[in-house]
């Protein structure tokens, strides 16, 4: 159901701006969906003759009739402009109505209004077409866009028709310098902004694409992975602090299942099923893409499942493992790096890369099989994770040597 607009017009006087004769200026406030715009009528009235309830002048004098007639005509004109704007514009703001009444040239929609509308629509599709994290990225992108417009132009919004190549390049520079975003993070925010511009193009709000001559490229980055030696060090190190031991175990579980943080956190006993081979498998839908992941449970993750089968936190939360918030997990992993003497930045995504590289691909598991377990819809995505260690290369070449040895 379409959300109903709330629209109102209020005429009032500003007593604090009265002249020595106690005559106060009349103002009009146009309010639409909680936002308002104020306009002076350039008329004054004695304070004691103003009726705040009706928004008119008391009495039947010639001046009173003239002012009341003018107020009535303004009210009528405002309603007509509002009606016309609702029929012709995607988004209507109080300032649009005021400008139409004053005859100020209309420059079209504003980018923040369109961005907000896009985000509101996305929220309605959470867990239908979009994951909550995806929507949150657009919320953050809108926040950065709003702050950039205020920083660069000292404005609360910006007309879509005024957006050009320089605006976009300045926005990217702002993200990298003022917001300290990495190059890839800045590009991702600009790409989100680009989607809103494309919506404007599809609506016919603008005729030229300001992104036409701009190439946005995500630089390939190596998130890293744990080697077999580092993974064993992590497994075999005694950790006496319980909260760190639990996080270490959750991280190891990801290293041997390839589960992302959001999927690990929501895992329950109901996600453990018997596979076609008679063994225990994890069967879960990825939160990010809603694609099915089916992963055979190896010995190490099975031992961790058994270890936490009676854990109070797991029982209360009805989850398989004591996975804490992403913020706490990343914080505790920093402590674990030091305890285990691992000179790498541990993260839940590094665990996923470790599963793809060290645990599977470099032990001869085909990339197609790895792709299926990771829940990828396209094998090209899996290739980002695909690295062959020298150990695997050496083993493969030894096989080749045996073929060509006399």
Buried (B, 14 or more C-beta within 10 A) or exposed (E): EEEEEEBEBEBBBEEEEBEEEEBBBBBBBBBBEEEBBBBEBEBBBBEEBBEEEEBBBBEEEEBBEEBBEBBEEBBEEBEEBBEEBEEEBBBBBBBBBBBBBEEEEBEBBBBBBBBBBBBEEBEEEBEEEBBBEBBBBBBEBBEBBBBBBEEBEEEEBBBBBBBEEEBBEBBBEBBBEEBEBEBEBBBBBBEBBBEBBEBBBEEEBBEEBBBEEEEEEEEEEEEBBBBBEBBEBBBEBEBEEEEBBBBBBBBBBBBBBBBBBBBBBBBEEEBBEEBEEEEBBBBBBBBBBBEEBBBEBEEBBBEBBEEBEEBEEBEEBEBBBBBBEEEEBBEBBEBBBEBBEBEEEBBBBBBBBBBBBBBBBBEEEEBEEBBBBBBBEEEEEBEBBBBEBEEBEEEEEEEEEEEEEE
